[in-house]
Amino acid sequence: MQVNVFVSEVEQDGTPTAMLVLPFGPEAAIPEHLRKVKWRYFATADADDAIIGLGRRDVESALATDGYVLTTPMAKQRSRLAAAPRSPDH
Protein backbone atom coordinates (compact mmCIF):
# COMPACT_ATOMS: atom_id res chain seq x y z
CA MET A 1 0.00 0.00 0.00
CA GLN A 2 1.33 3.42 -0.95
CA VAL A 3 0.95 6.34 1.47
CA ASN A 4 1.77 10.04 1.48
CA VAL A 5 3.97 11.28 4.31
CA PHE A 6 3.90 14.88 5.52
CA VAL A 7 6.04 16.52 8.21
CA SER A 8 5.19 19.45 10.41
CA GLU A 9 7.37 22.51 10.47
CA VAL A 10 10.26 22.31 12.89
CA GLU A 11 9.33 24.27 15.97
CA GLN A 12 11.88 26.03 18.13
CA ASP A 13 9.70 25.94 21.25
CA GLY A 14 10.39 22.29 22.05
CA THR A 15 7.42 20.89 20.14
CA PRO A 16 8.61 17.74 18.36
CA THR A 17 8.30 17.42 14.61
CA ALA A 18 5.29 15.30 13.70
CA MET A 19 4.74 12.98 10.76
CA LEU A 20 1.30 12.63 9.21
CA VAL A 21 0.67 9.57 7.07
CA LEU A 22 -2.32 9.61 4.73
CA PRO A 23 -3.55 7.12 2.15
CA PHE A 24 -2.32 7.68 -1.38
CA GLY A 25 -5.22 8.85 -3.48
CA PRO A 26 -8.24 11.10 -3.56
CA GLU A 27 -9.64 9.83 -0.24
CA ALA A 28 -6.70 11.35 1.64
CA ALA A 29 -7.61 14.36 3.75
CA ILE A 30 -5.94 16.07 6.66
CA PRO A 31 -8.21 15.61 9.69
CA GLU A 32 -9.98 18.75 10.87
CA HIS A 33 -8.17 18.83 14.23
CA LEU A 34 -4.76 18.76 12.49
CA ARG A 35 -5.41 21.49 9.92
CA LYS A 36 -3.91 24.23 12.13
CA VAL A 37 -0.51 22.56 11.78
CA LYS A 38 1.62 23.63 8.82
CA TRP A 39 2.31 20.38 6.95
CA ARG A 40 4.93 19.93 4.24
CA TYR A 41 4.84 17.03 1.78
CA PHE A 42 7.78 14.72 2.48
CA ALA A 43 7.41 11.54 0.42
CA THR A 44 5.23 8.88 -1.11
CA ALA A 45 6.26 5.57 0.42
CA ASP A 46 5.18 2.02 1.13
CA ALA A 47 3.19 1.60 4.34
CA ASP A 48 6.06 -0.30 5.96
CA ASP A 49 8.80 2.11 4.89
CA ALA A 50 11.45 2.81 7.52
CA ILE A 51 10.75 6.56 7.40
CA ILE A 52 7.38 5.89 9.06
CA GLY A 53 8.84 3.65 11.74
CA LEU A 54 5.77 1.44 12.12
CA GLY A 55 4.81 -1.93 10.73
CA ARG A 56 2.60 -2.29 7.67
CA ARG A 57 -0.25 -3.82 9.70
CA ASP A 58 -0.23 -0.93 12.18
CA VAL A 59 -0.26 1.67 9.41
CA GLU A 60 -2.94 -0.05 7.35
CA SER A 61 -5.12 -0.65 10.41
CA ALA A 62 -4.91 3.00 11.52
CA LEU A 63 -5.63 4.24 8.00
CA ALA A 64 -8.67 1.95 7.75
CA THR A 65 -9.96 3.01 11.17
CA ASP A 66 -8.98 6.67 11.45
CA GLY A 67 -7.96 7.69 7.93
CA TYR A 68 -4.51 8.84 9.07
CA VAL A 69 -1.46 8.00 11.20
CA LEU A 70 0.21 10.61 13.37
CA THR A 71 3.69 9.74 14.60
CA THR A 72 7.10 11.30 15.17
CA PRO A 73 10.52 10.60 13.72
CA MET A 74 11.46 9.43 17.23
CA ALA A 75 9.04 6.48 16.94
CA LYS A 76 11.42 4.94 14.43
CA GLN A 77 14.36 5.27 16.82
CA ARG A 78 12.37 3.86 19.76
CA SER A 79 11.29 0.87 17.65
CA ARG A 80 14.86 0.20 16.58
CA LEU A 81 16.15 0.43 20.16
CA ALA A 82 13.44 -1.89 21.48
CA ALA A 83 14.24 -4.47 18.82
CA ALA A 84 18.01 -4.31 19.31
CA PRO A 85 19.45 -7.35 21.08
CA ARG A 86 21.04 -6.66 24.43
CA SER A 87 24.58 -7.68 25.08
CA PRO A 88 25.05 -10.43 27.70
CA ASP A 89 26.85 -7.90 29.92
CA HIS A 90 23.66 -5.84 30.45
C-alpha positions as CSV (number, residue, x, y, z in Angstrom):
1,M,0.0,0.0,0.0
2,Q,1.3,3.4,-1.0
3,V,0.9,6.3,1.5
4,N,1.8,10.0,1.5
5,V,4.0,11.3,4.3
6,F,3.9,14.9,5.5
7,V,6.0,16.5,8.2
8,S,5.2,19.5,10.4
9,E,7.4,22.5,10.5
10,V,10.3,22.3,12.9
11,E,9.3,24.3,16.0
12,Q,11.9,26.0,18.1
13,D,9.7,25.9,21.2
14,G,10.4,22.3,22.0
15,T,7.4,20.9,20.1
16,P,8.6,17.7,18.4
17,T,8.3,17.4,14.6
18,A,5.3,15.3,13.7
19,M,4.7,13.0,10.8
20,L,1.3,12.6,9.2
21,V,0.7,9.6,7.1
22,L,-2.3,9.6,4.7
23,P,-3.5,7.1,2.1
24,F,-2.3,7.7,-1.4
25,G,-5.2,8.8,-3.5
26,P,-8.2,11.1,-3.6
27,E,-9.6,9.8,-0.2
28,A,-6.7,11.4,1.6
29,A,-7.6,14.4,3.7
30,I,-5.9,16.1,6.7
31,P,-8.2,15.6,9.7
32,E,-10.0,18.8,10.9
33,H,-8.2,18.8,14.2
34,L,-4.8,18.8,12.5
35,R,-5.4,21.5,9.9
36,K,-3.9,24.2,12.1
37,V,-0.5,22.6,11.8
38,K,1.6,23.6,8.8
39,W,2.3,20.4,6.9
40,R,4.9,19.9,4.2
41,Y,4.8,17.0,1.8
42,F,7.8,14.7,2.5
43,A,7.4,11.5,0.4
44,T,5.2,8.9,-1.1
45,A,6.3,5.6,0.4
46,D,5.2,2.0,1.1
47,A,3.2,1.6,4.3
48,D,6.1,-0.3,6.0
49,D,8.8,2.1,4.9
50,A,11.5,2.8,7.5
51,I,10.8,6.6,7.4
52,I,7.4,5.9,9.1
53,G,8.8,3.6,11.7
54,L,5.8,1.4,12.1
55,G,4.8,-1.9,10.7
56,R,2.6,-2.3,7.7
57,R,-0.3,-3.8,9.7
58,D,-0.2,-0.9,12.2
59,V,-0.3,1.7,9.4
60,E,-2.9,0.0,7.3
61,S,-5.1,-0.6,10.4
62,A,-4.9,3.0,11.5
63,L,-5.6,4.2,8.0
64,A,-8.7,2.0,7.7
65,T,-10.0,3.0,11.2
66,D,-9.0,6.7,11.4
67,G,-8.0,7.7,7.9
68,Y,-4.5,8.8,9.1
69,V,-1.5,8.0,11.2
70,L,0.2,10.6,13.4
71,T,3.7,9.7,14.6
72,T,7.1,11.3,15.2
73,P,10.5,10.6,13.7
74,M,11.5,9.4,17.2
75,A,9.0,6.5,16.9
76,K,11.4,4.9,14.4
77,Q,14.4,5.3,16.8
78,R,12.4,3.9,19.8
79,S,11.3,0.9,17.7
80,R,14.9,0.2,16.6
81,L,16.2,0.4,20.2
82,A,13.4,-1.9,21.5
83,A,14.2,-4.5,18.8
84,A,18.0,-4.3,19.3
85,P,19.4,-7.3,21.1
86,R,21.0,-6.7,24.4
87,S,24.6,-7.7,25.1
88,P,25.1,-10.4,27.7
89,D,26.9,-7.9,29.9
90,H,23.7,-5.8,30.4
